[in-house]
Amino acid sequence: MQRFLTMAVLVGVIAGGAGVAEAKVVGIAASPNPAVLGDRVRYTIEVGAYARLDAWVSAAGFQQPGYGTLPGGSWSYECCSQPTSGTPAWHYRSDGTVVPGSYRFGAVTRARGTFLSSALVGATMATTWVRVT
């Protein structure tokens, strides 16, 4: 009976993934969310791998973002970007490979609506929708 219980617990742990650490390649969050027109939204990008970092913020909803703690790179304006659901976007691209860690920057809201922001590390993308009232 004890052997059966041990096997049942082992199968449950394996099937449920309990205790298994999963590394996150990239994540993006915005605060406050929802935001009010004219608010400065603070973005946080979590990077878990050594790779180039790209970020997109909807230019329809936000003024050009600042650099905050982003590693060396630059912001550019591009039209109709898929990572912002087809709206014009502010696109940040790092100059090279970034170190895993947490990076922050801010952007001031300029229009009401719901806007998509994205971050890409390697081939992994994370997104967040920001509502502006």
N, CA, C and O atoms as a DFTB+ gen file, in Angstrom:
532 C
 N C O
     1  1       0.821      -1.186       0.000
     2  2       0.000       0.000       0.000
     3  2       0.878       1.267       0.000
     4  3       0.583       2.236      -0.701
     5  1       1.968       1.242       0.804
     6  2       2.844       2.397       0.864
     7  2       3.503       2.646      -0.489
     8  3       3.657       3.797      -0.897
     9  1       3.897       1.572      -1.194
    10  2       4.503       1.715      -2.512
    11  2       3.495       2.342      -3.478
    12  3       3.878       3.187      -4.288
    13  1       2.237       1.958      -3.417
    14  2       1.194       2.509      -4.277
    15  2       1.031       3.998      -4.012
    16  3       0.946       4.777      -4.961
    17  1       0.985       4.418      -2.747
    18  2       0.838       5.826      -2.403
    19  2       2.041       6.642      -2.866
    20  3       1.879       7.754      -3.367
    21  1       3.239       6.099      -2.703
    22  2       4.439       6.783      -3.155
    23  2       4.392       6.994      -4.662
    24  3       4.715       8.080      -5.145
    25  1       3.992       5.970      -5.410
    26  2       3.890       6.090      -6.868
    27  2       2.801       7.086      -7.252
    28  3       2.979       7.854      -8.197
    29  1       1.683       7.086      -6.539
    30  2       0.589       8.013      -6.841
    31  2       1.036       9.459      -6.628
    32  3       0.731      10.330      -7.442
    33  1       1.755       9.715      -5.540
    34  2       2.257      11.058      -5.270
    35  2       3.270      11.467      -6.333
    36  3       3.226      12.599      -6.816
    37  1       4.177      10.577      -6.704
    38  2       5.182      10.861      -7.720
    39  2       4.529      11.193      -9.059
    40  3       4.923      12.154      -9.720
    41  1       3.541      10.408      -9.459
    42  2       2.826      10.672     -10.716
    43  2       2.111      12.006     -10.635
    44  3       2.111      12.765     -11.604
    45  1       1.503      12.306      -9.501
    46  2       0.813      13.583      -9.338
    47  2       1.753      14.764      -9.448
    48  3       1.410      15.772     -10.065
    49  1       2.928      14.658      -8.864
    50  2       3.916      15.735      -8.935
    51  2       4.403      15.918     -10.360
    52  3       4.507      17.047     -10.838
    53  1       4.702      14.831     -11.041
    54  2       5.187      14.916     -12.427
    55  2       4.103      15.477     -13.333
    56  3       4.374      16.364     -14.143
    57  1       2.884      14.976     -13.211
    58  2       1.789      15.423     -14.079
    59  2       1.418      16.875     -13.805
    60  3       1.111      17.623     -14.733
    61  1       1.445      17.275     -12.541
    62  2       1.052      18.631     -12.183
    63  2       2.158      19.647     -12.320
    64  3       1.895      20.850     -12.294
    65  1       3.377      19.202     -12.465
    66  2       4.499      20.115     -12.617
    67  2       4.889      20.796     -11.316
    68  3       5.653      21.761     -11.329
    69  1       4.375      20.305     -10.188
    70  2       4.696      20.931      -8.906
    71  2       6.181      20.820      -8.626
    72  3       6.786      19.763      -8.806
    73  1       6.749      21.908      -8.191
    74  2       8.154      21.903      -7.823
    75  2       9.104      22.059      -8.999
    76  3      10.319      22.058      -8.802
    77  1       8.592      22.193     -10.210
    78  2       9.446      22.333     -11.379
    79  2       9.592      23.819     -11.677
    80  3       8.598      24.504     -11.916
    81  1      10.801      24.312     -11.666
    82  2      11.048      25.720     -11.960
    83  2      11.036      25.928     -13.469
    84  3      11.637      25.162     -14.223
    85  1      10.346      26.967     -13.889
    86  2      10.277      27.278     -15.314
    87  2      10.847      28.678     -15.532
    88  3      10.340      29.648     -14.968
    89  1      11.879      28.788     -16.332
    90  2      12.516      30.070     -16.598
    91  2      11.661      30.880     -17.562
    92  3      11.168      30.355     -18.561
    93  1      11.492      32.149     -17.259
    94  2      10.731      33.041     -18.125
    95  2      11.721      33.798     -19.004
    96  3      12.660      34.415     -18.500
    97  1      11.512      33.752     -20.300
    98  2      12.421      34.422     -21.229
    99  2      12.145      35.922     -21.249
   100  3      13.081      36.721     -21.249
   101  1      10.868      36.315     -21.265
   102  2      10.515      37.736     -21.292
   103  2       9.121      37.941     -20.713
   104  3       8.240      37.093     -20.858
   105  1       8.943      39.068     -20.063
   106  2       7.643      39.474     -19.547
   107  2       7.555      40.982     -19.611
   108  3       8.577      41.666     -19.549
   109  1       6.334      41.517     -19.735
   110  2       6.140      42.970     -19.758
   111  2       4.906      43.300     -18.937
   112  3       3.893      42.604     -19.005
   113  1       5.006      44.377     -18.156
   114  2       3.891      44.839     -17.335
   115  2       3.859      46.358     -17.368
   116  3       4.879      47.003     -17.610
   117  1       2.680      46.930     -17.124
   118  2       2.508      48.377     -17.119
   119  2       1.720      48.785     -15.875
   120  3       0.785      48.099     -15.462
   121  1       2.116      49.915     -15.286
   122  2       1.432      50.404     -14.092
   123  2       1.442      51.930     -14.102
   124  3       2.489      52.517     -14.373
   125  1       0.334      52.592     -13.821
   126  2      -0.956      52.009     -13.489
   127  2      -1.655      51.477     -14.731
   128  3      -1.410      51.936     -15.847
   129  1      -2.498      50.535     -14.524
   130  2      -3.300      49.944     -15.597
   131  2      -4.611      49.468     -14.993
   132  3      -4.623      48.458     -14.289
   133  1      -5.713      50.162     -15.244
   134  2      -5.867      51.233     -16.238
   135  2      -5.204      52.538     -15.794
   136  3      -4.967      52.779     -14.611
   137  1      -4.919      53.359     -16.792
   138  2      -4.306      54.664     -16.566
   139  2      -5.306      55.747     -16.974
   140  3      -6.284      55.479     -17.672
   141  1      -5.043      56.959     -16.529
   142  2      -5.870      58.111     -16.874
   143  2      -5.117      58.935     -17.912
   144  3      -3.887      58.984     -17.899
   145  1      -5.850      59.574     -18.804
   146  2      -5.240      60.429     -19.821
   147  2      -4.272      61.414     -19.156
   148  3      -4.650      62.119     -18.221
   149  1      -3.041      61.462     -19.631
   150  2      -2.009      62.334     -19.077
   151  2      -1.126      61.662     -18.038
   152  3      -0.126      62.243     -17.617
   153  1      -1.477      60.432     -17.610
   154  2      -0.652      59.689     -16.648
   155  2       0.657      59.248     -17.277
   156  3       0.743      59.041     -18.488
   157  1       1.670      59.108     -16.442
   158  2       2.931      58.474     -16.854
   159  2       2.799      57.000     -16.477
   160  3       2.663      56.662     -15.301
   161  1       2.840      56.135     -17.474
   162  2       2.754      54.692     -17.257
   163  2       4.172      54.157     -17.153
   164  3       5.019      54.446     -17.997
   165  1       4.423      53.373     -16.109
   166  2       5.733      52.771     -15.894
   167  2       5.711      51.340     -16.439
   168  3       4.938      50.502     -15.975
   169  1       6.544      51.080     -17.399
   170  2       6.669      49.739     -17.973
   171  2       7.830      49.014     -17.310
   172  3       8.869      49.610     -17.025
   173  1       7.643      47.736     -17.070
   174  2       8.714      46.881     -16.563
   175  2       8.851      45.703     -17.511
   176  3       7.873      45.011     -17.792
   177  1      10.045      45.477     -17.999
   178  2      10.329      44.325     -18.862
   179  2      11.283      43.416     -18.106
   180  3      12.366      43.835     -17.697
   181  1      10.873      42.174     -17.924
   182  2      11.706      41.161     -17.283
   183  2      12.363      40.329     -18.382
   184  3      11.678      39.757     -19.230
   185  1      13.675      40.265     -18.363
   186  2      14.437      39.521     -19.366
   187  2      15.131      38.359     -18.667
   188  3      15.822      38.551     -17.666
   189  1      14.944      37.151     -19.198
   190  2      15.523      35.964     -18.577
   191  2      16.528      35.242     -19.435
   192  3      16.901      34.110     -19.130
   193  1      16.979      35.878     -20.515
   194  2      17.953      35.233     -21.408
   195  2      18.861      36.292     -22.010
   196  3      18.483      37.458     -22.117
   197  1      20.054      35.883     -22.400
   198  2      20.971      36.772     -23.105
   199  2      20.538      36.823     -24.565
   200  3      20.644      35.826     -25.279
   201  1      20.052      37.979     -25.011
   202  2      19.590      38.143     -26.394
   203  2      19.342      39.629     -26.643
   204  3      19.441      40.448     -25.729
   205  1      19.025      39.960     -27.871
   206  2      18.639      41.333     -28.207
   207  2      17.252      41.586     -27.623
   208  3      16.423      40.678     -27.566
   209  1      17.002      42.826     -27.190
   210  2      15.702      43.220     -26.644
   211  2      15.033      44.201     -27.589
   212  3      15.636      45.190     -28.006
   213  1      13.779      43.918     -27.924
   214  2      12.933      44.837     -28.678
   215  2      11.696      45.116     -27.848
   216  3      11.189      44.222     -27.170
   217  1      11.200      46.359     -27.895
   218  2       9.956      46.710     -27.216
   219  2       9.154      47.633     -28.118
   220  3       9.719      48.463     -28.831
   221  1       7.839      47.486     -28.084
   222  2       6.937      48.334     -28.859
   223  2       5.887      48.914     -27.931
   224  3       5.309      48.205     -27.107
   225  1       5.647      50.219     -28.073
   226  2       4.605      50.915     -27.323
   227  2       3.765      51.650     -28.353
   228  3       4.306      52.312     -29.239
   229  1       2.459      51.541     -28.245
   230  2       1.569      52.167     -29.217
   231  2       1.761      53.681     -29.253
   232  3       1.606      54.351     -28.232
   233  1       2.097      54.221     -30.426
   234  2       2.237      55.665     -30.587
   235  2       0.869      56.334     -30.638
   236  3       0.763      57.545     -30.441
   237  1      -0.186      55.549     -30.904
   238  2      -1.541      56.097     -30.880
   239  2      -1.955      56.437     -29.455
   240  3      -2.733      57.366     -29.241
   241  1      -1.444      55.695     -28.482
   242  2      -1.852      55.896     -27.097
   243  2      -0.839      56.600     -26.219
   244  3      -1.188      57.080     -25.140
   245  1       0.434      56.673     -26.666
   246  2       1.496      57.193     -25.800
   247  2       2.435      58.136     -26.531
   248  3       2.685      57.984     -27.727
   249  1       2.959      59.125     -25.787
   250  2       4.038      59.957     -26.298
   251  2       5.295      59.097     -26.346
   252  3       5.320      58.000     -25.789
   253  1       6.344      59.594     -27.015
   254  2       7.582      58.811     -27.108
   255  2       8.088      58.465     -25.712
   256  3       8.258      59.351     -24.875
   257  1       8.330      57.174     -25.456
   258  2       8.815      56.748     -24.141
   259  2      10.225      57.254     -23.851
   260  3      10.983      57.599     -24.757
   261  1      10.550      57.287     -22.570
   262  2      11.902      57.606     -22.142
   263  2      12.740      56.335     -22.120
   264  3      12.250      55.250     -22.435
   265  1      14.000      56.478     -21.749
   266  2      14.909      55.329     -21.717
   267  2      14.937      54.630     -20.371
   268  3      15.229      53.436     -20.304
   269  1      14.640      55.348     -19.299
   270  2      14.647      54.726     -17.981
   271  2      15.929      53.934     -17.758
   272  3      17.029      54.469     -17.896
   273  1      15.784      52.658     -17.412
   274  2      16.949      51.801     -17.170
   275  2      17.210      50.844     -18.329
   276  3      17.944      49.868     -18.173
   277  1      16.607      51.120     -19.503
   278  2      16.849      50.254     -20.664
   279  2      18.339      50.265     -21.005
   280  3      18.999      51.294     -20.861
   281  1      18.869      49.135     -21.453
   282  2      20.282      49.119     -21.876
   283  2      20.457      49.938     -23.156
   284  3      19.471      50.361     -23.760
   285  1      21.695      50.162     -23.568
   286  2      21.970      50.957     -24.763
   287  2      21.128      50.528     -25.949
   288  3      21.013      49.341     -26.253
   289  1      20.551      51.498     -26.605
   290  2      19.692      51.248     -27.762
   291  2      18.988      52.535     -28.137
   292  3      19.351      53.604     -27.648
   293  1      17.984      52.448     -28.999
   294  2      17.286      53.657     -29.416
   295  2      15.819      53.378     -29.715
   296  3      15.426      52.258     -30.041
   297  1      15.017      54.450     -29.589
   298  2      13.606      54.418     -29.952
   299  2      13.453      54.960     -31.370
   300  3      14.140      55.906     -31.754
   301  1      12.557      54.366     -32.140
   302  2      12.219      54.893     -33.461
   303  2      10.710      54.789     -33.634
   304  3      10.038      54.052     -32.912
   305  1      10.195      55.525     -34.586
   306  2       8.759      55.518     -34.887
   307  2       8.549      54.635     -36.105
   308  3       9.274      54.755     -37.092
   309  1       7.560      53.749     -36.043
   310  2       7.237      52.931     -37.218
   311  2       5.736      52.825     -37.367
   312  3       4.988      52.908     -36.393
   313  1       5.314      52.643     -38.592
   314  2       3.888      52.581     -38.898
   315  2       3.353      51.145     -38.838
   316  3       4.014      50.186     -39.238
   317  1       2.156      51.049     -38.332
   318  2       1.335      49.846     -38.463
   319  2       2.039      48.568     -38.009
   320  3       2.126      47.593     -38.754
   321  1       2.528      48.592     -36.799
   322  2       3.328      47.507     -36.265
   323  2       2.462      46.369     -35.725
   324  3       1.510      46.608     -34.982
   325  1       2.788      45.148     -36.095
   326  2       2.056      43.981     -35.600
   327  2       2.140      43.860     -34.077
   328  3       1.131      43.526     -33.456
   329  1       3.295      44.116     -33.442
   330  2       3.361      44.010     -31.985
   331  2       2.515      45.036     -31.223
   332  3       2.383      44.938     -30.003
   333  1       1.938      46.026     -31.932
   334  2       1.004      46.963     -31.304
   335  2      -0.361      46.884     -31.980
   336  3      -1.089      47.874     -32.047
   337  1      -0.691      45.717     -32.471
   338  2      -1.998      45.444     -33.064
   339  2      -2.296      46.327     -34.271
   340  3      -3.436      46.747     -34.471
   341  1      -1.270      46.609     -35.075
   342  2      -1.460      47.344     -36.324
   343  2      -1.468      48.852     -36.195
   344  3      -1.713      49.549     -37.179
   345  1      -1.205      49.377     -34.998
   346  2      -1.174      50.836     -34.831
   347  2       0.259      51.329     -35.004
   348  3       1.201      50.541     -34.920
   349  1       0.429      52.637     -35.247
   350  2       1.783      53.181     -35.257
   351  2       2.440      52.888     -33.907
   352  3       1.753      52.786     -32.891
   353  1       3.758      52.754     -33.894
   354  2       4.424      52.338     -32.668
   355  2       5.739      53.057     -32.454
   356  3       6.404      53.490     -33.395
   357  1       6.094      53.170     -31.170
   358  2       7.444      53.519     -30.765
   359  2       8.152      52.196     -30.601
   360  3       7.692      51.343     -29.842
   361  1       9.268      52.000     -31.296
   362  2       9.988      50.732     -31.289
   363  2      11.376      50.958     -30.693
   364  3      12.173      51.737     -31.217
   365  1      11.647      50.269     -29.600
   366  2      12.976      50.300     -28.984
   367  2      13.716      49.047     -29.411
   368  3      13.153      47.953     -29.422
   369  1      14.976      49.215     -29.760
   370  2      15.827      48.076     -30.101
   371  2      17.165      48.268     -29.418
   372  3      17.806      49.308     -29.570
   373  1      17.585      47.262     -28.663
   374  2      18.880      47.351     -27.986
   375  2      20.001      47.305     -29.020
   376  3      19.841      46.761     -30.112
   377  1      21.128      47.884     -28.651
   378  2      22.284      47.896     -29.546
   379  2      22.896      46.510     -29.713
   380  3      23.588      46.254     -30.698
   381  1      22.652      45.629     -28.776
   382  2      23.224      44.283     -28.827
   383  2      22.548      43.401     -27.797
   384  3      21.429      43.677     -27.364
   385  1      23.223      42.356     -27.414
   386  2      22.707      41.412     -26.433
   387  2      22.575      42.097     -25.074
   388  3      23.463      42.842     -24.658
   389  1      21.460      41.840     -24.386
   390  2      21.251      42.401     -23.056
   391  2      21.423      41.311     -22.001
   392  3      21.305      40.119     -22.284
   393  1      21.699      41.745     -20.809
   394  2      21.885      40.852     -19.666
   395  2      20.519      40.576     -19.035
   396  3      19.709      41.496     -18.919
   397  1      20.242      39.343     -18.626
   398  2      18.980      39.066     -17.939
   399  2      18.810      39.994     -16.734
   400  3      19.763      40.271     -16.006
   401  1      17.597      40.460     -16.544
   402  2      17.301      41.359     -15.436
   403  2      15.994      42.074     -15.677
   404  3      15.211      41.689     -16.546
   405  1      15.762      43.111     -14.909
   406  2      14.540      43.896     -14.981
   407  2      14.872      45.288     -15.497
   408  3      15.774      45.950     -14.982
   409  1      14.141      45.730     -16.514
   410  2      14.366      47.045     -17.111
   411  2      13.069      47.849     -17.042
   412  3      11.981      47.307     -17.239
   413  1      13.197      49.156     -16.757
   414  2      12.017      50.003     -16.609
   415  2      12.144      51.266     -17.457
   416  3      13.237      51.788     -17.676
   417  1      10.986      51.741     -17.927
   418  2      10.921      53.015     -18.629
   419  2       9.494      53.528     -18.505
   420  3       8.592      52.785     -18.120
   421  1       9.293      54.804     -18.833
   422  2       7.964      55.402     -18.729
   423  2       7.514      56.013     -20.030
   424  3       8.322      56.364     -20.889
   425  1       6.183      56.137     -20.164
   426  2       5.582      56.788     -21.321
   427  2       4.294      57.476     -20.853
   428  3       3.538      56.911     -20.063
   429  1       4.050      58.691     -21.342
   430  2       2.874      59.466     -20.954
   431  2       1.733      59.164     -21.918
   432  3       1.914      59.160     -23.136
   433  1       0.548      58.909     -21.348
   434  2      -0.628      58.611     -22.182
   435  2      -1.053      59.859     -22.946
   436  3      -0.933      60.977     -22.445
   437  1      -1.556      59.654     -24.179
   438  2      -1.983      60.790     -24.996
   439  2      -3.367      60.615     -25.608
   440  3      -3.885      61.548     -26.221
   441  1      -3.980      59.436     -25.454
   442  2      -5.312      59.206     -26.007
   443  2      -6.035      58.156     -25.162
   444  3      -5.404      57.313     -24.524
   445  1      -7.349      58.221     -25.167
   446  2      -8.146      57.211     -24.469
   447  2      -8.311      55.991     -25.368
   448  3      -8.374      56.109     -26.592
   449  1      -8.380      54.827     -24.746
   450  2      -8.573      53.586     -25.492
   451  2      -7.800      52.463     -24.827
   452  3      -7.326      52.597     -23.698
   453  1      -7.681      51.367     -25.533
   454  2      -6.921      50.215     -25.056
   455  2      -5.810      49.948     -26.061
   456  3      -6.068      49.792     -27.254
   457  1      -4.574      49.896     -25.574
   458  2      -3.414      49.856     -26.451
   459  2      -2.498      48.689     -26.089
   460  3      -2.288      48.386     -24.914
   461  1      -1.958      48.043     -27.122
   462  2      -1.088      46.891     -26.947
   463  2       0.376      47.329     -26.926
   464  3       0.817      48.113     -27.767
   465  1       1.118      46.805     -25.948
   466  2       2.566      46.988     -25.879
   467  2       3.200      45.610     -25.842
   468  3       2.618      44.677     -25.290
   469  1       4.382      45.469     -26.420
   470  2       5.023      44.157     -26.535
   471  2       6.510      44.248     -26.270
   472  3       7.127      45.300     -26.431
   473  1       7.074      43.118     -25.858
   474  2       8.523      42.996     -25.695
   475  2       8.955      41.684     -26.333
   476  3       8.253      40.677     -26.235
   477  1      10.102      41.698     -26.983
   478  2      10.628      40.526     -27.663
   479  2      12.069      40.295     -27.215
   480  3      12.895      41.207     -27.251
   481  1      12.356      39.078     -26.798
   482  2      13.713      38.660     -26.456
   483  2      13.952      37.374     -27.219
   484  3      13.236      36.390     -27.034
   485  1      14.972      37.382     -28.088
   486  2      15.190      36.219     -28.947
   487  2      13.966      36.020     -29.824
   488  3      13.587      36.918     -30.576
   489  1      13.350      34.855     -29.734
   490  2      12.143      34.564     -30.514
   491  2      10.892      34.525     -29.638
   492  3       9.835      34.084     -30.089
   493  1      11.003      34.988     -28.378
   494  2       9.875      34.929     -27.447
   495  2       9.301      36.315     -27.222
   496  3      10.034      37.248     -26.893
   497  1       7.975      36.458     -27.401
   498  2       7.301      37.736     -27.243
   499  2       6.340      37.677     -26.072
   500  3       5.693      36.660     -25.827
   501  1       6.259      38.790     -25.352
   502  2       5.280      38.979     -24.284
   503  2       4.504      40.247     -24.598
   504  3       5.047      41.172     -25.201
   505  1       3.244      40.298     -24.197
   506  2       2.410      41.466     -24.485
   507  2       1.617      41.882     -23.247
   508  3       1.405      41.097     -22.323
   509  1       1.191      43.139     -23.262
   510  2       0.280      43.634     -22.239
   511  2      -0.622      44.694     -22.878
   512  3      -0.168      45.505     -23.684
   513  1      -1.875      44.675     -22.515
   514  2      -2.835      45.688     -22.966
   515  2      -2.934      46.730     -21.875
   516  3      -3.055      46.391     -20.698
   517  1      -2.884      48.012     -22.261
   518  2      -3.014      49.102     -21.315
   519  2      -4.278      49.882     -21.675
   520  3      -4.450      50.327     -22.809
   521  1      -5.158      50.035     -20.681
   522  2      -6.404      50.796     -20.890
   523  2      -6.192      52.213     -20.358
   524  3      -5.723      52.410     -19.237
   525  1      -6.550      53.193     -21.188
   526  2      -6.439      54.608     -20.817
   527  2      -7.849      55.193     -20.806
   528  3      -8.566      55.132     -21.805
   529  1      -8.241      55.763     -19.657
   530  2      -9.595      56.334     -19.531
   531  2      -9.542      57.848     -19.496
   532  3     -10.581      58.499     -19.393
